[in-house]
């Protein structure tokens, strides 16, 4: 997976409902974040809000966080689903 969110971190997993990020600075549960990312280099920029629903602190002051998409449009959800499917095709 190569989805990066500048200023936030690197996506480790993504679904139609949310994503799991590796971040340098822990972010509190409940925090709303403005997200912008492209699952495919040629896809339109997806803009939505994500709410931190879980957090695990790991070595080096970093953390893993789980985000739930709050206002993802149906067309953006379809793009993400296509991306997810592409990650499992050989």
mmCIF file as gemmi writes it, N, C-alpha and C atoms, coordinates in Angstrom:
data_model
loop_
_atom_site.group_PDB
_atom_site.id
_atom_site.type_symbol
_atom_site.label_atom_id
_atom_site.label_alt_id
_atom_site.label_comp_id
_atom_site.label_asym_id
_atom_site.label_entity_id
_atom_site.label_seq_id
_atom_site.pdbx_PDB_ins_code
_atom_site.Cartn_x
_atom_site.Cartn_y
_atom_site.Cartn_z
_atom_site.occupancy
_atom_site.B_iso_or_equiv
_atom_site.pdbx_formal_charge
_atom_site.auth_seq_id
_atom_site.auth_asym_id
_atom_site.pdbx_PDB_model_num
ATOM 1 N N . UNK Axp A 1 ? 0.844 -1.181 0 1 0 ? 1 A 1
ATOM 2 C CA . UNK Axp A 1 ? 0 0 0 1 0 ? 1 A 1
ATOM 3 C C . UNK Axp A 1 ? 0.885 1.239 0 1 0 ? 1 A 1
ATOM 4 N N . UNK Axp A 2 ? 0.537 2.198 -0.819 1 0 ? 2 A 1
ATOM 5 C CA . UNK Axp A 2 ? 1.377 3.385 -0.912 1 0 ? 2 A 1
ATOM 6 C C . UNK Axp A 2 ? 0.579 4.684 -0.793 1 0 ? 2 A 1
ATOM 7 N N . UNK Axp A 3 ? -0.494 4.669 -0.033 1 0 ? 3 A 1
ATOM 8 C CA . UNK Axp A 3 ? -1.264 5.892 0.188 1 0 ? 3 A 1
ATOM 9 C C . UNK Axp A 3 ? -0.615 6.665 1.326 1 0 ? 3 A 1
ATOM 10 N N . UNK Axp A 4 ? -0.146 7.871 1.013 1 0 ? 4 A 1
ATOM 11 C CA . UNK Axp A 4 ? 0.463 8.723 2.028 1 0 ? 4 A 1
ATOM 12 C C . UNK Axp A 4 ? -0.424 9.936 2.233 1 0 ? 4 A 1
ATOM 13 N N . UNK Axp A 5 ? -0.534 10.34 3.464 1 0 ? 5 A 1
ATOM 14 C CA . UNK Axp A 5 ? -1.271 11.55 3.792 1 0 ? 5 A 1
ATOM 15 C C . UNK Axp A 5 ? -0.265 12.525 4.387 1 0 ? 5 A 1
ATOM 16 N N . UNK Axp A 6 ? 0.21 13.474 3.573 1 0 ? 6 A 1
ATOM 17 C CA . UNK Axp A 6 ? 1.199 14.417 4.081 1 0 ? 6 A 1
ATOM 18 C C . UNK Axp A 6 ? 0.733 15.051 5.382 1 0 ? 6 A 1
ATOM 19 N N . UNK Axp A 7 ? 1.668 15.239 6.276 1 0 ? 7 A 1
ATOM 20 C CA . UNK Axp A 7 ? 1.396 15.837 7.579 1 0 ? 7 A 1
ATOM 21 C C . UNK Axp A 7 ? 0.77 14.859 8.565 1 0 ? 7 A 1
ATOM 22 N N . UNK Axp A 8 ? 0.286 13.693 8.084 1 0 ? 8 A 1
ATOM 23 C CA . UNK Axp A 8 ? -0.331 12.721 8.986 1 0 ? 8 A 1
ATOM 24 C C . UNK Axp A 8 ? 0.493 11.447 9.074 1 0 ? 8 A 1
ATOM 25 N N . UNK Axp A 9 ? 0.583 10.726 7.974 1 0 ? 9 A 1
ATOM 26 C CA . UNK Axp A 9 ? 1.31 9.47 8.017 1 0 ? 9 A 1
ATOM 27 C C . UNK Axp A 9 ? 1.067 8.612 6.807 1 0 ? 9 A 1
ATOM 28 N N . UNK Axp A 10 ? 1.383 7.352 6.952 1 0 ? 10 A 1
ATOM 29 C CA . UNK Axp A 10 ? 1.302 6.359 5.885 1 0 ? 10 A 1
ATOM 30 C C . UNK Axp A 10 ? 0.148 5.408 6.167 1 0 ? 10 A 1
ATOM 31 N N . UNK Axp A 11 ? -0.738 5.224 5.176 1 0 ? 11 A 1
ATOM 32 C CA . UNK Axp A 11 ? -1.832 4.274 5.33 1 0 ? 11 A 1
ATOM 33 C C . UNK Axp A 11 ? -1.285 2.855 5.32 1 0 ? 11 A 1
ATOM 34 N N . UNK Axp A 12 ? -1.716 2.061 6.272 1 0 ? 12 A 1
ATOM 35 C CA . UNK Axp A 12 ? -1.32 0.657 6.354 1 0 ? 12 A 1
ATOM 36 C C . UNK Axp A 12 ? -2.421 -0.258 5.835 1 0 ? 12 A 1
ATOM 37 N N . UNK Axp A 13 ? -3.657 0.251 5.858 1 0 ? 13 A 1
ATOM 38 C CA . UNK Axp A 13 ? -4.8 -0.516 5.42 1 0 ? 13 A 1
ATOM 39 C C . UNK Axp A 13 ? -5.923 0.477 5.13 1 0 ? 13 A 1
ATOM 40 N N . UNK Axp A 14 ? -6.758 0.141 4.143 1 0 ? 14 A 1
ATOM 41 C CA . UNK Axp A 14 ? -7.889 1.013 3.819 1 0 ? 14 A 1
ATOM 42 C C . UNK Axp A 14 ? -9.078 0.15 3.431 1 0 ? 14 A 1
ATOM 43 N N . UNK Axp A 15 ? -10.263 0.637 3.759 1 0 ? 15 A 1
ATOM 44 C CA . UNK Axp A 15 ? -11.507 -0.024 3.364 1 0 ? 15 A 1
ATOM 45 C C . UNK Axp A 15 ? -12.498 1.078 2.974 1 0 ? 15 A 1
ATOM 46 N N . UNK Axp A 16 ? -13.685 0.671 2.585 1 0 ? 16 A 1
ATOM 47 C CA . UNK Axp A 16 ? -14.709 1.651 2.226 1 0 ? 16 A 1
ATOM 48 C C . UNK Axp A 16 ? -15.194 2.437 3.431 1 0 ? 16 A 1
ATOM 49 N N . UNK Axp A 17 ? -14.888 1.953 4.639 1 0 ? 17 A 1
ATOM 50 C CA . UNK Axp A 17 ? -15.362 2.607 5.86 1 0 ? 17 A 1
ATOM 51 C C . UNK Axp A 17 ? -14.312 3.442 6.577 1 0 ? 17 A 1
ATOM 52 N N . UNK Axp A 18 ? -13.027 3.181 6.303 1 0 ? 18 A 1
ATOM 53 C CA . UNK Axp A 18 ? -11.997 3.915 7.014 1 0 ? 18 A 1
ATOM 54 C C . UNK Axp A 18 ? -10.608 3.427 6.666 1 0 ? 18 A 1
ATOM 55 N N . UNK Axp A 19 ? -9.625 3.858 7.449 1 0 ? 19 A 1
ATOM 56 C CA . UNK Axp A 19 ? -8.251 3.446 7.212 1 0 ? 19 A 1
ATOM 57 C C . UNK Axp A 19 ? -7.46 3.38 8.503 1 0 ? 19 A 1
ATOM 58 N N . UNK Axp A 20 ? -6.358 2.664 8.432 1 0 ? 20 A 1
ATOM 59 C CA . UNK Axp A 20 ? -5.435 2.504 9.541 1 0 ? 20 A 1
ATOM 60 C C . UNK Axp A 20 ? -4.149 3.181 9.125 1 0 ? 20 A 1
ATOM 61 N N . UNK Axp A 21 ? -3.668 4.108 9.948 1 0 ? 21 A 1
ATOM 62 C CA . UNK Axp A 21 ? -2.474 4.893 9.633 1 0 ? 21 A 1
ATOM 63 C C . UNK Axp A 21 ? -1.368 4.66 10.648 1 0 ? 21 A 1
ATOM 64 N N . UNK Axp A 22 ? -0.158 4.754 10.175 1 0 ? 22 A 1
ATOM 65 C CA . UNK Axp A 22 ? 1.018 4.824 11.034 1 0 ? 22 A 1
ATOM 66 C C . UNK Axp A 22 ? 1.408 6.295 11.077 1 0 ? 22 A 1
ATOM 67 N N . UNK Axp A 23 ? 1.41 6.888 12.27 1 0 ? 23 A 1
ATOM 68 C CA . UNK Axp A 23 ? 1.674 8.32 12.411 1 0 ? 23 A 1
ATOM 69 C C . UNK Axp A 23 ? 2.865 8.565 13.335 1 0 ? 23 A 1
ATOM 70 N N . UNK Axp A 24 ? 3.546 9.669 13.093 1 0 ? 24 A 1
ATOM 71 C CA . UNK Axp A 24 ? 4.71 10.034 13.908 1 0 ? 24 A 1
ATOM 72 C C . UNK Axp A 24 ? 4.302 10.616 15.255 1 0 ? 24 A 1
ATOM 73 N N . UNK Axp A 25 ? 3.173 11.307 15.277 1 0 ? 25 A 1
ATOM 74 C CA . UNK Axp A 25 ? 2.7 11.951 16.507 1 0 ? 25 A 1
ATOM 75 C C . UNK Axp A 25 ? 1.318 11.422 16.853 1 0 ? 25 A 1
ATOM 76 N N . UNK Axp A 26 ? 1.149 10.842 18.036 1 0 ? 26 A 1
ATOM 77 C CA . UNK Axp A 26 ? -0.16 10.313 18.423 1 0 ? 26 A 1
ATOM 78 C C . UNK Axp A 26 ? -1.255 11.382 18.333 1 0 ? 26 A 1
ATOM 79 N N . UNK Axp A 27 ? -2.425 10.952 17.912 1 0 ? 27 A 1
ATOM 80 C CA . UNK Axp A 27 ? -3.583 11.836 17.767 1 0 ? 27 A 1
ATOM 81 C C . UNK Axp A 27 ? -4.686 11.267 18.647 1 0 ? 27 A 1
ATOM 82 N N . UNK Axp A 28 ? -5.377 12.118 19.367 1 0 ? 28 A 1
ATOM 83 C CA . UNK Axp A 28 ? -6.384 11.675 20.329 1 0 ? 28 A 1
ATOM 84 C C . UNK Axp A 28 ? -7.607 11.03 19.704 1 0 ? 28 A 1
ATOM 85 N N . UNK Axp A 29 ? -8.151 10.056 20.404 1 0 ? 29 A 1
ATOM 86 C CA . UNK Axp A 29 ? -9.391 9.411 19.983 1 0 ? 29 A 1
ATOM 87 C C . UNK Axp A 29 ? -10.505 10.454 19.948 1 0 ? 29 A 1
ATOM 88 N N . UNK Axp A 30 ? -11.311 10.402 18.905 1 0 ? 30 A 1
ATOM 89 C CA . UNK Axp A 30 ? -12.397 11.362 18.723 1 0 ? 30 A 1
ATOM 90 C C . UNK Axp A 30 ? -12.031 12.533 17.838 1 0 ? 30 A 1
ATOM 91 N N . UNK Axp A 31 ? -10.727 12.739 17.59 1 0 ? 31 A 1
ATOM 92 C CA . UNK Axp A 31 ? -10.273 13.861 16.762 1 0 ? 31 A 1
ATOM 93 C C . UNK Axp A 31 ? -10.781 13.698 15.333 1 0 ? 31 A 1
ATOM 94 N N . UNK Axp A 32 ? -11.29 14.786 14.754 1 0 ? 32 A 1
ATOM 95 C CA . UNK Axp A 32 ? -11.706 14.812 13.347 1 0 ? 32 A 1
ATOM 96 C C . UNK Axp A 32 ? -10.56 15.369 12.522 1 0 ? 32 A 1
ATOM 97 N N . UNK Axp A 33 ? -10.206 14.671 11.462 1 0 ? 33 A 1
ATOM 98 C CA . UNK Axp A 33 ? -9.113 15.093 10.592 1 0 ? 33 A 1
ATOM 99 C C . UNK Axp A 33 ? -9.633 15.326 9.185 1 0 ? 33 A 1
ATOM 100 N N . UNK Axp A 34 ? -9.111 16.354 8.521 1 0 ? 34 A 1
ATOM 101 C CA . UNK Axp A 34 ? -9.405 16.576 7.11 1 0 ? 34 A 1
ATOM 102 C C . UNK Axp A 34 ? -8.429 15.739 6.299 1 0 ? 34 A 1
ATOM 103 N N . UNK Axp A 35 ? -8.956 14.845 5.473 1 0 ? 35 A 1
ATOM 104 C CA . UNK Axp A 35 ? -8.131 13.932 4.698 1 0 ? 35 A 1
ATOM 105 C C . UNK Axp A 35 ? -8.177 14.278 3.223 1 0 ? 35 A 1
ATOM 106 N N . UNK Axp A 36 ? -7.043 14.119 2.558 1 0 ? 36 A 1
ATOM 107 C CA . UNK Axp A 36 ? -6.946 14.248 1.109 1 0 ? 36 A 1
ATOM 108 C C . UNK Axp A 36 ? -5.977 13.179 0.636 1 0 ? 36 A 1
ATOM 109 N N . UNK Axp A 37 ? -6.428 12.335 -0.298 1 0 ? 37 A 1
ATOM 110 C CA . UNK Axp A 37 ? -5.559 11.278 -0.801 1 0 ? 37 A 1
ATOM 111 C C . UNK Axp A 37 ? -6.075 10.768 -2.144 1 0 ? 37 A 1
ATOM 112 N N . UNK Axp A 38 ? -5.184 10.086 -2.863 1 0 ? 38 A 1
ATOM 113 C CA . UNK Axp A 38 ? -5.508 9.441 -4.132 1 0 ? 38 A 1
ATOM 114 C C . UNK Axp A 38 ? -5.146 7.963 -4.024 1 0 ? 38 A 1
ATOM 115 N N . UNK Axp A 39 ? -6.121 7.074 -4.05 1 0 ? 39 A 1
ATOM 116 C CA . UNK Axp A 39 ? -5.786 5.653 -4.012 1 0 ? 39 A 1
ATOM 117 C C . UNK Axp A 39 ? -4.978 5.221 -5.237 1 0 ? 39 A 1
ATOM 118 N N . UNK Axp A 40 ? -5.345 5.722 -6.405 1 0 ? 40 A 1
ATOM 119 C CA . UNK Axp A 40 ? -4.612 5.484 -7.648 1 0 ? 40 A 1
ATOM 120 C C . UNK Axp A 40 ? -4.013 6.807 -8.095 1 0 ? 40 A 1
ATOM 121 N N . UNK Axp A 41 ? -2.861 6.761 -8.714 1 0 ? 41 A 1
ATOM 122 C CA . UNK Axp A 41 ? -2.229 8.017 -9.149 1 0 ? 41 A 1
ATOM 123 C C . UNK Axp A 41 ? -3.111 8.782 -10.137 1 0 ? 41 A 1
ATOM 124 N N . UNK Axp A 42 ? -3.934 8.064 -10.915 1 0 ? 42 A 1
ATOM 125 C CA . UNK Axp A 42 ? -4.786 8.73 -11.908 1 0 ? 42 A 1
ATOM 126 C C . UNK Axp A 42 ? -6.192 9.048 -11.389 1 0 ? 42 A 1
ATOM 127 N N . UNK Axp A 43 ? -6.517 8.639 -10.163 1 0 ? 43 A 1
ATOM 128 C CA . UNK Axp A 43 ? -7.861 8.892 -9.634 1 0 ? 43 A 1
ATOM 129 C C . UNK Axp A 43 ? -7.987 10.33 -9.138 1 0 ? 43 A 1
ATOM 130 N N . UNK Axp A 44 ? -9.223 10.823 -9.097 1 0 ? 44 A 1
ATOM 131 C CA . UNK Axp A 44 ? -9.426 12.164 -8.542 1 0 ? 44 A 1
ATOM 132 C C . UNK Axp A 44 ? -9.05 12.194 -7.057 1 0 ? 44 A 1
ATOM 133 N N . UNK Axp A 45 ? -8.712 13.365 -6.587 1 0 ? 45 A 1
ATOM 134 C CA . UNK Axp A 45 ? -8.367 13.548 -5.183 1 0 ? 45 A 1
ATOM 135 C C . UNK Axp A 45 ? -9.616 13.312 -4.33 1 0 ? 45 A 1
ATOM 136 N N . UNK Axp A 46 ? -9.488 12.447 -3.339 1 0 ? 46 A 1
ATOM 137 C CA . UNK Axp A 46 ? -10.588 12.19 -2.41 1 0 ? 46 A 1
ATOM 138 C C . UNK Axp A 46 ? -10.404 13.104 -1.208 1 0 ? 46 A 1
ATOM 139 N N . UNK Axp A 47 ? -11.457 13.84 -0.898 1 0 ? 47 A 1
ATOM 140 C CA . UNK Axp A 47 ? -11.456 14.723 0.276 1 0 ? 47 A 1
ATOM 141 C C . UNK Axp A 47 ? -12.6 14.307 1.175 1 0 ? 47 A 1
ATOM 142 N N . UNK Axp A 48 ? -12.276 14.055 2.429 1 0 ? 48 A 1
ATOM 143 C CA . UNK Axp A 48 ? -13.31 13.705 3.399 1 0 ? 48 A 1
ATOM 144 C C . UNK Axp A 48 ? -12.759 13.936 4.802 1 0 ? 48 A 1
ATOM 145 N N . UNK Axp A 49 ? -13.602 13.748 5.771 1 0 ? 49 A 1
ATOM 146 C CA . UNK Axp A 49 ? -13.173 13.812 7.167 1 0 ? 49 A 1
ATOM 147 C C . UNK Axp A 49 ? -13.025 12.388 7.684 1 0 ? 49 A 1
ATOM 148 N N . UNK Axp A 50 ? -12.082 12.217 8.592 1 0 ? 50 A 1
ATOM 149 C CA . UNK Axp A 50 ? -11.899 10.936 9.248 1 0 ? 50 A 1
ATOM 150 C C . UNK Axp A 50 ? -11.85 11.166 10.752 1 0 ? 50 A 1
ATOM 151 N N . UNK Axp A 51 ? -12.539 10.336 11.5 1 0 ? 51 A 1
ATOM 152 C CA . UNK Axp A 51 ? -12.535 10.446 12.956 1 0 ? 51 A 1
ATOM 153 C C . UNK Axp A 51 ? -11.684 9.324 13.531 1 0 ? 51 A 1
ATOM 154 N N . UNK Axp A 52 ? -10.784 9.695 14.455 1 0 ? 52 A 1
ATOM 155 C CA . UNK Axp A 52 ? -9.936 8.703 15.117 1 0 ? 52 A 1
ATOM 156 C C . UNK Axp A 52 ? -10.814 7.883 16.057 1 0 ? 52 A 1
ATOM 157 N N . UNK Axp A 53 ? -10.879 6.561 15.801 1 0 ? 53 A 1
ATOM 158 C CA . UNK Axp A 53 ? -11.725 5.696 16.625 1 0 ? 53 A 1
ATOM 159 C C . UNK Axp A 53 ? -10.902 4.753 17.51 1 0 ? 53 A 1
ATOM 160 N N . UNK Axp A 54 ? -9.617 4.585 17.203 1 0 ? 54 A 1
ATOM 161 C CA . UNK Axp A 54 ? -8.736 3.825 18.091 1 0 ? 54 A 1
ATOM 162 C C . UNK Axp A 54 ? -7.295 4.277 17.883 1 0 ? 54 A 1
ATOM 163 N N . UNK Axp A 55 ? -6.464 3.985 18.892 1 0 ? 55 A 1
ATOM 164 C CA . UNK Axp A 55 ? -5.051 4.373 18.838 1 0 ? 55 A 1
ATOM 165 C C . UNK Axp A 55 ? -4.221 3.376 19.63 1 0 ? 55 A 1
ATOM 166 N N . UNK Axp A 56 ? -3.073 3.005 19.07 1 0 ? 56 A 1
ATOM 167 C CA . UNK Axp A 56 ? -2.097 2.16 19.757 1 0 ? 56 A 1
ATOM 168 C C . UNK Axp A 56 ? -0.743 2.832 19.666 1 0 ? 56 A 1
ATOM 169 N N . UNK Axp A 57 ? -0.148 3.104 20.802 1 0 ? 57 A 1
ATOM 170 C CA . UNK Axp A 57 ? 1.195 3.692 20.812 1 0 ? 57 A 1
ATOM 171 C C . UNK Axp A 57 ? 2.203 2.584 20.56 1 0 ? 57 A 1
ATOM 172 N N . UNK Axp A 58 ? 3.23 2.894 19.758 1 0 ? 58 A 1
ATOM 173 C CA . UNK Axp A 58 ? 4.278 1.924 19.453 1 0 ? 58 A 1
ATOM 174 C C . UNK Axp A 58 ? 5.639 2.564 19.707 1 0 ? 58 A 1
ATOM 175 N N . UNK Axp A 59 ? 6.68 1.814 19.507 1 0 ? 59 A 1
ATOM 176 C CA . UNK Axp A 59 ? 8.04 2.282 19.8 1 0 ? 59 A 1
ATOM 177 C C . UNK Axp A 59 ? 8.384 3.569 19.055 1 0 ? 59 A 1
ATOM 178 N N . UNK Axp A 60 ? 9.25 4.335 19.667 1 0 ? 60 A 1
ATOM 179 C CA . UNK Axp A 60 ? 9.745 5.555 19.039 1 0 ? 60 A 1
ATOM 180 C C . UNK Axp A 60 ? 8.793 6.725 19.063 1 0 ? 60 A 1
ATOM 181 N N . UNK Axp A 61 ? 7.776 6.679 19.919 1 0 ? 61 A 1
ATOM 182 C CA . UNK Axp A 61 ? 6.831 7.789 20.015 1 0 ? 61 A 1
ATOM 183 C C . UNK Axp A 61 ? 5.795 7.803 18.908 1 0 ? 61 A 1
ATOM 184 N N . UNK Axp A 62 ? 5.833 6.806 18.031 1 0 ? 62 A 1
ATOM 185 C CA . UNK Axp A 62 ? 4.857 6.741 16.948 1 0 ? 62 A 1
ATOM 186 C C . UNK Axp A 62 ? 3.586 6.042 17.435 1 0 ? 62 A 1
ATOM 187 N N . UNK Axp A 63 ? 2.571 6.048 16.578 1 0 ? 63 A 1
ATOM 188 C CA . UNK Axp A 63 ? 1.306 5.405 16.929 1 0 ? 63 A 1
ATOM 189 C C . UNK Axp A 63 ? 0.633 4.859 15.679 1 0 ? 63 A 1
ATOM 190 N N . UNK Axp A 64 ? -0.215 3.895 15.892 1 0 ? 64 A 1
ATOM 191 C CA . UNK Axp A 64 ? -1.137 3.408 14.876 1 0 ? 64 A 1
ATOM 192 C C . UNK Axp A 64 ? -2.493 3.973 15.25 1 0 ? 64 A 1
ATOM 193 N N . UNK Axp A 65 ? -3.211 4.5 14.249 1 0 ? 65 A 1
ATOM 194 C CA . UNK Axp A 65 ? -4.556 5.019 14.524 1 0 ? 65 A 1
ATOM 195 C C . UNK Axp A 65 ? -5.543 4.46 13.508 1 0 ? 65 A 1
ATOM 196 N N . UNK Axp A 66 ? -6.753 4.243 13.972 1 0 ? 66 A 1
ATOM 197 C CA . UNK Axp A 66 ? -7.839 3.82 13.1 1 0 ? 66 A 1
ATOM 198 C C . UNK Axp A 66 ? -8.771 4.989 12.863 1 0 ? 66 A 1
ATOM 199 N N . UNK Axp A 67 ? -9.045 5.27 11.582 1 0 ? 67 A 1
ATOM 200 C CA . UNK Axp A 67 ? -9.936 6.363 11.211 1 0 ? 67 A 1
ATOM 201 C C . UNK Axp A 67 ? -11.205 5.814 10.591 1 0 ? 67 A 1
ATOM 202 N N . UNK Axp A 68 ? -12.322 6.392 10.952 1 0 ? 68 A 1
ATOM 203 C CA . UNK Axp A 68 ? -13.6 6.085 10.317 1 0 ? 68 A 1
ATOM 204 C C . UNK Axp A 68 ? -13.943 7.264 9.42 1 0 ? 68 A 1
ATOM 205 N N . UNK Axp A 69 ? -14.237 6.984 8.137 1 0 ? 69 A 1
ATOM 206 C CA . UNK Axp A 69 ? -14.638 8.06 7.236 1 0 ? 69 A 1
ATOM 207 C C . UNK Axp A 69 ? -15.995 8.588 7.681 1 0 ? 69 A 1
ATOM 208 N N . UNK Axp A 70 ? -16.113 9.913 7.751 1 0 ? 70 A 1
ATOM 209 C CA . UNK Axp A 70 ? -17.335 10.531 8.26 1 0 ? 70 A 1
ATOM 210 C C . UNK Axp A 70 ? -18.252 11 7.133 1 0 ? 70 A 1
ATOM 211 N N . UNK Axp A 71 ? -17.704 11.602 6.097 1 0 ? 71 A 1
ATOM 212 C CA . UNK Axp A 71 ? -18.537 12.202 5.057 1 0 ? 71 A 1
ATOM 213 C C . UNK Axp A 71 ? -18.08 11.803 3.654 1 0 ? 71 A 1
ATOM 214 N N . UNK Axp A 72 ? -17.702 10.559 3.48 1 0 ? 72 A 1
ATOM 215 C CA . UNK Axp A 72 ? -17.229 10.071 2.194 1 0 ? 72 A 1
ATOM 216 C C . UNK Axp A 72 ? -18.402 9.975 1.216 1 0 ? 72 A 1
ATOM 217 N N . UNK Axp A 73 ? -18.21 10.504 0.015 1 0 ? 73 A 1
ATOM 218 C CA . UNK Axp A 73 ? -19.278 10.417 -0.992 1 0 ? 73 A 1
ATOM 219 C C . UNK Axp A 73 ? -19.337 9 -1.552 1 0 ? 73 A 1
ATOM 220 N N . UNK Axp A 74 ? -20.474 8.658 -2.116 1 0 ? 74 A 1
ATOM 221 C CA . UNK Axp A 74 ? -20.63 7.319 -2.697 1 0 ? 74 A 1
ATOM 222 C C . UNK Axp A 74 ? -19.658 7.109 -3.856 1 0 ? 74 A 1
ATOM 223 N N . UNK Axp A 75 ? -19.428 8.128 -4.664 1 0 ? 75 A 1
ATOM 224 C CA . UNK Axp A 75 ? -18.479 7.973 -5.783 1 0 ? 75 A 1
ATOM 225 C C . UNK Axp A 75 ? -17.053 7.754 -5.265 1 0 ? 75 A 1
ATOM 226 N N . UNK Axp A 76 ? -16.664 8.43 -4.195 1 0 ? 76 A 1
ATOM 227 C CA . UNK Axp A 76 ? -15.335 8.215 -3.61 1 0 ? 76 A 1
ATOM 228 C C . UNK Axp A 76 ? -15.236 6.83 -2.972 1 0 ? 76 A 1
ATOM 229 N N . UNK Axp A 77 ? -16.325 6.381 -2.365 1 0 ? 77 A 1
ATOM 230 C CA . UNK Axp A 77 ? -16.347 5.038 -1.772 1 0 ? 77 A 1
ATOM 231 C C . UNK Axp A 77 ? -16.107 3.979 -2.855 1 0 ? 77 A 1
ATOM 232 N N . UNK Axp A 78 ? -16.703 4.188 -4.029 1 0 ? 78 A 1
ATOM 233 C CA . UNK Axp A 78 ? -16.513 3.246 -5.145 1 0 ? 78 A 1
ATOM 234 C C . UNK Axp A 78 ? -15.064 3.223 -5.604 1 0 ? 78 A 1
ATOM 235 N N . UNK Axp A 79 ? -14.421 4.379 -5.647 1 0 ? 79 A 1
ATOM 236 C CA . UNK Axp A 79 ? -13.002 4.442 -6.021 1 0 ? 79 A 1
ATOM 237 C C . UNK Axp A 79 ? -12.162 3.658 -5.02 1 0 ? 79 A 1
ATOM 238 N N . UNK Axp A 80 ? -12.449 3.836 -3.747 1 0 ? 80 A 1
ATOM 239 C CA . UNK Axp A 80 ? -11.698 3.112 -2.708 1 0 ? 80 A 1
ATOM 240 C C . UNK Axp A 80 ? -11.931 1.607 -2.84 1 0 ? 80 A 1
ATOM 241 N N . UNK Axp A 81 ? -13.162 1.195 -3.086 1 0 ? 81 A 1
ATOM 242 C CA . UNK Axp A 81 ? -13.448 -0.231 -3.252 1 0 ? 81 A 1
ATOM 243 C C . UNK Axp A 81 ? -12.687 -0.811 -4.444 1 0 ? 81 A 1
ATOM 244 N N . UNK Axp A 82 ? -12.593 -0.064 -5.528 1 0 ? 82 A 1
ATOM 245 C CA . UNK Axp A 82 ? -11.816 -0.515 -6.688 1 0 ? 82 A 1
ATOM 246 C C . UNK Axp A 82 ? -10.344 -0.659 -6.311 1 0 ? 82 A 1
ATOM 247 N N . UNK Axp A 83 ? -9.856 0.276 -5.521 1 0 ? 83 A 1
ATOM 248 C CA . UNK Axp A 83 ? -8.457 0.194 -5.066 1 0 ? 83 A 1
ATOM 249 C C . UNK Axp A 83 ? -8.242 -1.057 -4.213 1 0 ? 83 A 1
ATOM 250 N N . UNK Axp A 84 ? -9.135 -1.298 -3.277 1 0 ? 84 A 1
ATOM 251 C CA . UNK Axp A 84 ? -9.031 -2.468 -2.412 1 0 ? 84 A 1
ATOM 252 C C . UNK Axp A 84 ? -9.03 -3.739 -3.256 1 0 ? 84 A 1
ATOM 253 N N . UNK Axp A 85 ? -9.946 -3.838 -4.209 1 0 ? 85 A 1
ATOM 254 C CA . UNK Axp A 85 ? -10.006 -5.021 -5.083 1 0 ? 85 A 1
ATOM 255 C C . UNK Axp A 85 ? -8.685 -5.182 -5.847 1 0 ? 85 A 1
ATOM 256 N N . UNK Axp A 86 ? -8.116 -4.082 -6.3 1 0 ? 86 A 1
ATOM 257 C CA . UNK Axp A 86 ? -6.874 -4.155 -7.094 1 0 ? 86 A 1
ATOM 258 C C . UNK Axp A 86 ? -5.706 -4.678 -6.271 1 0 ? 86 A 1
ATOM 259 N N . UNK Axp A 87 ? -5.743 -4.496 -4.967 1 0 ? 87 A 1
ATOM 260 C CA . UNK Axp A 87 ? -4.656 -4.95 -4.095 1 0 ? 87 A 1
ATOM 261 C C . UNK Axp A 87 ? -4.667 -6.464 -3.917 1 0 ? 87 A 1
ATOM 262 N N . UNK Axp A 88 ? -5.775 -7.101 -4.238 1 0 ? 88 A 1
ATOM 263 C CA . UNK Axp A 88 ? -5.889 -8.55 -4.052 1 0 ? 88 A 1
ATOM 264 C C . UNK Axp A 88 ? -5.888 -9.32 -5.36 1 0 ? 88 A 1
ATOM 265 N N . UNK Axp A 89 ? -5.781 -8.612 -6.483 1 0 ? 89 A 1
ATOM 266 C CA . UNK Axp A 89 ? -5.71 -9.285 -7.78 1 0 ? 89 A 1
ATOM 267 C C . UNK Axp A 89 ? -4.26 -9.524 -8.162 1 0 ? 89 A 1
ATOM 268 N N . UNK Axp A 90 ? -4.009 -10.615 -8.793 1 0 ? 90 A 1
ATOM 269 C CA . UNK Axp A 90 ? -2.637 -10.932 -9.207 1 0 ? 90 A 1
ATOM 270 C C . UNK Axp A 90 ? -2.516 -10.891 -10.694 1 0 ? 90 A 1
